[in-house]
Amino acid sequence: MTTSTAPKELPRGVLEVITPTSKRPVANRRGSTVWRVETSGGPYAVKIGYPSRTHAHTALAPSREAHILRALGAGPIHDGEWAEGTWSVQPWHSGPSLYDKWAPHRAPGNKAVPSRLDALASATALANLHRSGWVHGDVQPAHLIMGSAGATLIDLGLARGGHVPARWDFPYKGCLVHYEAPEIARSVLACGTAEPTRESDVYALGASLLISATGWRHVAYADDASREEQRQAIVDKPHRPVVIAGELGRLTEAMLSYHPSDRPTADEICAALMLAM
């Protein structure tokens, strides 16, 4: 867990909809505290938003995501306001992240090809979201939870595609740069905002597969580079070589195409992976 300040405690509104038997913080950074809360009815994720040093909109993200999850038919979902922002309660999705599940592939000397089934599950989760009319806007390995019944794409606070009440909405200012497509980085550098698309989601999936399998970011830049320098590298440089064997490597290369129109759709990725099984 990355921590900058003490985790925000559960607001009173949360305790009105669930009764914790235990809780532990699982994230506390960039204007968001996330708790895993155990109850007699099972575990829940509780997200507590508050303004960060650089972004006021992080305070709105839990309620924004709750609205999107309800629009997608997920449940049970609860949200509300507290003194510093908004909070949400949603079912906990069990399983390792894609990055954690593929950790053995990043070990020195490991020659095994990453699981095409995991890649297919990840692409299927993204394809399902796209078919619903939404784009995720923040695809990354930590947001792909590999459960027993497939992958779940979590953290939809930046998603775009349907109506979001104005009180919770905010401009899209990019995502974690390690997974940002060149056109998103270029737009954020130029005007501070961008418009996530299905194509930029596919690029982020390719970057997620690459870093999970190899430990390498899609584009090389210094660890201490500023966000602006990182984005400029994504705009100016080619992506790193995709050293993943077989059809999975070929598809990852295509996902990382510089031009959005050259990338396969999530459905096409799924079809190609199923043919390769």
C-alpha positions, 0 to 999 in steps of 0.5 A: 500500500502506498501511503502519503497520509493516514487513511481516511476513516469510514464516513458515517454514511458507510456505516448506515449501509454496511456493518463491518466486522473488520476492515483493512486499508488497501490503498491510500494515495492521490485523493483516495482511500480504499478499504476492504471491509468484511461484513456478515454478507461478504467483503466490500470495497469502500472508496473514500474520495477527497481533494489531492494536492494536484486534483480536486476532482478526486473527491468526486470520483467515488460517486461518479464511479457508483453512478456508472456501475449502476448504469452498467447494472452492477450491484449492490452499489451505495454512495454518498457525501462526506465532509471532504468529498464522496464515498462509495460501497461496492462488492469486493472482487477477489483475485490477483491483479494481472500484474501479480498473477504474471509475476513469475514471467518477470523472473530472470530466466523465465521463458514460459509464454504468459497465459493466453487465457488470462489475456483473453479474459482481460480482453473480454472484460474490455470488450464487454465494457465497450459493447455497453457503450462505455470506454474505461479511460484507465486500463492498467494491470492493477484494474484487471482482477483475475478471478475464478470466472474470468477477469473483472475490470474495476475502477471506472471512475474515469469512464466515459460513454453515458450520462453522468450527473454534472455534480459528479462529473469532471474533465478527463485529464489522462490516466496513469502515464505508464498506460497512456496512448500517444494521442492521449498524451499529446492532447493532455500536453496541448490542452490539459485534457483528452477524450478517451476512446476504445482505441486508447483503451486497447493501447492501454491493454497492450501496455498492461500485457507488456509490463505484466509479462516483462516488467517494462513500461511501453515507452522508456523514460527515466524513473524520476521524469516529470509527468510532462517529460513522460508524456513527451516521451510517449508522443516522440518515441516508439514503444519498446520491443514486444518480446512476448512469443507467439500470437499473444506477442503479435497482438500486443504489438498491434495494440501498441500501434502508434496510430489509433486506426491501426489497432485491433478492437477488443472484439478482434483481440478476443477472436484472435486469441480464441483461434490461437487456443 
